């Protein structure tokens, strides 16, 4: 049986076909080929990340970060750099990080909405070396706990700046920020959307 005979027809809304045709013209590819490539790529991603929306959100977020002039660097280098730079230079870095994270939070809120999961994806993008846990609290607030393996105080200060600035960009009310031995915790309220 040939490949053509094994194909199944799947109904797709007309609006998606129209959008695919516009994109296909822009990239110079037939829209049927474009749709097939998109589906193949997304299925490959889903093998490793079962939540495709989160994977696509993080990919889009990394692209947005690149537009800010941010760079993705090896974590071992970043830790060493943070520990070796002078206090004055470190404070300048925190100021730049704050501006970038506020802008990034505003962009995520506008593009993807304001929900606890979108905020967590933003934190994961900005602090990719940490484990991030989300705890929904009874009063409608959410606590995000950013956990590291044996980090310096400067790394924790950087994580605190990132989390607080991202929350400002999302226009959230920050109820509490705590720095522990290897954790940073931020408690926020004010999401427009539920999960």
C-alpha positions in Angstrom: 0.0 0.0 0.0 1.5 3.4 -1.0 1.9 6.3 1.4 -0.9 8.2 -0.4 -3.4 5.4 0.1 -2.6 5.1 3.8 -3.3 8.8 4.5 -6.4 9.7 6.5 -8.3 12.9 6.2 -8.6 14.9 9.3 -11.0 17.8 9.5 -9.3 21.1 10.2 -11.1 24.4 10.8 -11.1 26.7 7.8 -9.5 29.5 9.9 -6.4 27.3 10.6 -6.2 26.4 6.9 -6.3 30.2 6.0 -3.6 30.9 8.6 -1.4 28.0 7.3 -1.8 29.4 3.7 -0.6 32.8 4.8 2.4 31.4 6.7 3.2 29.0 3.8 3.3 31.9 1.3 5.6 33.8 3.7 8.0 30.9 4.0 7.7 29.7 0.4 6.4 26.2 1.1 3.1 24.5 0.1 0.6 24.7 2.9 0.0 21.0 3.0 3.8 20.4 3.4 3.9 23.1 6.1 1.0 21.5 8.1 2.7 18.1 7.9 6.1 19.5 9.0 4.4 21.3 12.0 2.6 18.1 13.0 5.8 16.0 12.7 7.9 18.5 14.8 5.2 18.8 17.5 4.9 15.0 17.8 8.7 14.8 18.2 8.6 17.3 21.0 5.7 15.5 22.7 7.8 12.3 23.0 9.9 14.1 25.5 7.6 16.8 26.8 4.1 15.5 27.0 2.5 18.9 27.4 3.0 20.4 23.9 1.6 23.8 24.9 4.2 24.1 27.6 7.0 23.0 25.3 5.9 25.5 22.6 5.5 28.3 25.2 9.0 27.8 26.5 10.4 27.7 22.9 8.6 30.9 22.2 9.8 32.4 25.4 13.4 31.6 24.6 13.0 33.3 21.3 11.6 36.4 23.1 14.5 36.4 25.5 16.9 36.4 22.6 15.2 39.5 21.3 16.0 41.3 24.5 19.7 40.7 23.9 19.8 37.9 26.6 22.2 35.0 26.2 22.0 31.4 27.3 25.2 30.5 29.0 26.6 27.3 30.7 25.4 27.3 34.3 28.9 26.5 35.6 30.2 29.6 34.0 27.4 31.8 35.3 27.9 30.6 38.9 31.6 31.3 38.7 31.1 34.7 37.1 28.5 35.7 39.8 30.9 34.8 42.6 33.9 36.6 41.0 32.4 39.9 39.9 32.7 42.9 42.2 29.7 43.9 44.3 29.2 47.1 42.2 29.1 45.1 38.9 26.8 42.5 40.5 24.4 45.2 41.5 24.5 46.6 37.9 23.7 43.1 36.6 20.8 42.9 39.0 19.4 46.2 37.6 19.7 44.9 34.0 18.1 41.6 34.9 15.2 43.4 36.6 14.5 45.5 33.5 14.7 42.5 31.2 12.5 40.3 33.4 9.8 43.0 33.8 9.7 43.4 30.0 9.7 39.6 29.5 6.8 39.2 32.0 4.8 41.9 30.3 5.4 40.3 26.9 4.4 36.8 28.2 1.2 38.3 29.8 0.2 40.0 26.6 1.0 37.0 24.3 -0.1 34.1 26.4 -2.3 35.4 29.2 -2.0 35.6 32.9 -2.3 32.2 34.6 -0.3 30.4 37.2 1.0 27.9 34.6 2.2 30.7 32.2 4.0 32.4 35.1 5.7 29.1 36.0 6.8 28.6 32.4 8.3 32.1 32.5 10.3 31.2 35.7 11.4 27.9 34.1 12.7 29.8 31.1 14.5 32.4 33.1 15.9 30.0 35.7 16.3 26.8 33.8 18.8 25.3 36.2 16.4 25.2 39.1 13.5 23.0 40.1 10.3 25.1 40.4 7.3 23.9 42.5 4.0 25.7 42.4 1.7 25.5 45.4 -1.9 26.8 45.3 -2.8 28.3 48.6 -6.3 28.6 50.1 -6.6 32.4 49.8 -6.2 32.4 46.0 -2.5 33.0 46.1 0.2 30.9 44.6 3.6 30.2 46.0 6.5 29.4 43.7 9.5 27.7 45.2 12.7 27.9 43.2 15.1 25.2 44.5 18.8 24.9 43.7 21.5 22.3 44.6 23.9 24.1 47.0 24.0 27.7 45.6 25.8 30.8 46.6 24.0 33.8 48.1 24.5 35.7 44.9 22.7 33.0 42.8 19.8 33.2 45.3 19.8 37.0 45.1 19.7 36.8 41.3 16.8 34.2 41.4 14.9 36.5 43.8 15.4 39.5 41.4 14.2 37.4 38.5 11.1 36.0 40.3 10.1 39.5 41.7 10.7 41.3 38.4 8.8 38.7 36.4 5.8 39.1 38.8 5.9 42.8 38.3 5.8 42.3 34.5 2.8 40.1 35.0 1.2 42.9 37.1 0.9 40.5 40.1 0.7 41.5 43.7 3.7 40.2 45.5 2.6 39.1 49.0 5.9 37.6 50.2 9.4 36.8 49.0 11.7 34.6 51.1 15.2 33.4 50.5 16.3 30.2 52.2 19.5 28.3 52.2 19.0 26.8 48.7 15.6 28.2 47.8 13.8 31.3 46.8 10.0 31.5 47.5 7.6 34.1 46.1 3.9 34.3 46.9 1.8 36.1 44.5 -1.9 36.9 43.8 -3.7 38.5 40.9 -3.8 36.1 37.9 -6.6 36.8 35.5 -7.1 33.2 34.4 -7.3 29.9 36.1 -5.6 26.7 34.8 
